[in-house]
Amino acid sequence: QVQLVESGGGLVQAGGSLSLSCAASTNRFSFPLMGWYRQAPGKERELVSTITRNGNTNYADSVKGRFTISRDNAKNTVYLQMNALKPEDTAVYYCNFRLVNDYWGQGTQVTVSS
C-alpha cells in the first residue's frame, strides 16, 4: 500500500509564494509520473502540473511562468514552488503519483488573500 504525505500550503497574500511537497511512504516503486492537482470550492479537480521520471514537465496555462514542479527520484518526492500567487489559486492541492494505479495525497489547503 502506497501512501502519499503532503506538506506545505497555508495562507498567503496575493503576490506571495508557497511551496508544497509530497512524499511516498515507500521507495519500493519508481513512479513514472508525479503531479499536482487542485480543487476549488464548487469546481472540479483540475490538473496543475506533472513531471515525468526524467524531468519532462507539463503545466496548466493558468500557472505557467509562476509555478515550478520538481522531483527527487531517490526520495520519491515531488515539489511545487508557487510564486506570484493569485486569489484564484485558492484551492485544496492534491499530489498524484501514477504507476499502474493512481495514488493521491490527503490534500493541503492553499488560500491566497487579495
C-alpha positions as CSV (number, residue, x, y, z in Angstrom):
1,Q,0.0,0.0,0.0
2,V,1.4,3.3,-1.0
3,Q,0.6,6.4,1.0
4,L,1.4,10.0,-0.1
5,V,2.1,12.6,2.6
6,E,1.8,16.2,1.7
7,S,3.2,19.2,3.5
8,G,3.2,22.9,2.9
9,G,0.4,25.2,1.9
10,G,-1.3,27.7,4.1
11,L,-2.4,31.3,3.8
12,V,-0.6,34.0,1.8
13,Q,-1.3,37.4,0.4
14,A,-1.6,37.8,-3.4
15,G,1.8,38.1,-5.0
16,G,3.4,35.8,-2.3
17,S,4.9,32.4,-2.6
18,L,4.3,29.0,-1.1
19,S,5.8,25.6,-1.6
20,L,4.3,22.2,-1.4
21,S,5.9,18.8,-1.1
22,C,4.6,15.2,-1.3
23,A,6.5,12.1,-0.4
24,A,5.6,8.5,-0.9
25,S,5.7,6.1,2.1
26,T,7.9,3.6,0.3
27,N,10.8,3.6,-2.1
28,R,9.9,0.1,-3.5
29,F,8.4,1.7,-6.6
30,S,9.6,4.2,-9.1
31,F,6.7,6.3,-10.3
32,P,6.8,7.3,-14.0
33,L,4.6,10.3,-13.4
34,M,4.1,12.6,-10.5
35,G,1.9,15.6,-10.4
36,W,-0.3,18.2,-8.6
37,Y,-4.0,18.8,-9.0
38,R,-6.2,21.3,-7.2
39,Q,-9.9,21.7,-6.4
40,A,-11.5,24.9,-5.6
41,P,-14.9,25.1,-3.9
42,G,-17.7,24.3,-6.2
43,K,-15.3,23.3,-9.0
44,E,-14.0,20.0,-10.4
45,R,-10.5,18.9,-9.7
46,E,-8.1,20.2,-12.3
47,L,-4.5,19.5,-13.3
48,V,-1.9,21.9,-12.2
49,S,1.4,20.3,-13.3
50,T,3.0,16.9,-13.9
51,I,6.6,15.7,-14.2
52,T,8.0,12.5,-15.6
53,R,10.8,10.5,-14.1
54,N,13.3,12.0,-16.5
55,G,12.1,15.5,-15.7
56,N,9.7,16.4,-18.5
57,T,7.2,18.9,-17.2
58,N,3.7,20.0,-18.1
59,Y,1.7,23.0,-16.7
60,A,-1.8,24.3,-16.9
61,D,-1.9,27.5,-18.8
62,S,-3.1,29.3,-15.7
63,V,0.1,28.6,-13.7
64,K,2.7,28.7,-16.4
65,G,5.6,31.0,-15.5
66,R,4.5,31.2,-11.9
67,F,4.7,27.6,-10.6
68,T,7.6,25.2,-10.9
69,I,7.4,21.4,-10.3
70,S,10.3,19.3,-9.5
71,R,11.0,15.8,-8.1
72,D,13.6,13.9,-6.2
73,N,13.5,10.3,-7.5
74,A,15.8,9.0,-4.8
75,K,13.3,10.3,-2.2
76,N,10.1,9.6,-4.2
77,T,9.1,13.2,-3.5
78,V,7.6,15.8,-5.7
79,Y,7.6,19.5,-5.1
80,L,5.6,22.5,-6.2
81,Q,7.0,26.0,-5.9
82,M,4.3,28.6,-6.3
83,N,5.2,32.2,-6.9
84,A,3.2,35.3,-7.8
85,L,0.1,33.7,-6.2
86,K,-3.3,35.0,-7.1
87,P,-6.6,34.7,-5.2
88,E,-7.8,32.3,-8.0
89,D,-5.1,29.9,-7.0
90,T,-7.0,29.3,-3.8
91,A,-7.9,25.6,-3.6
92,V,-7.1,22.3,-2.0
93,Y,-4.0,20.9,-3.7
94,Y,-3.5,17.2,-4.1
95,C,-0.4,15.3,-5.2
96,N,-0.8,12.3,-7.5
97,F,1.7,9.5,-8.2
98,R,0.9,7.3,-11.1
99,L,2.2,3.7,-11.6
100,V,-0.4,1.1,-12.7
101,N,-2.8,2.8,-10.2
102,D,-3.3,6.4,-9.2
103,Y,-2.2,7.3,-5.7
104,W,-3.4,10.6,-4.1
105,G,-2.3,12.7,-1.2
106,Q,-4.6,13.8,1.5
107,G,-4.8,17.4,0.2
108,T,-3.5,20.6,1.6
109,Q,-5.3,23.9,1.6
110,V,-3.8,26.9,-0.2
111,T,-5.5,30.2,0.4
112,V,-4.5,33.4,-1.3
113,S,-6.0,36.6,0.0
114,S,-6.4,39.7,-2.1
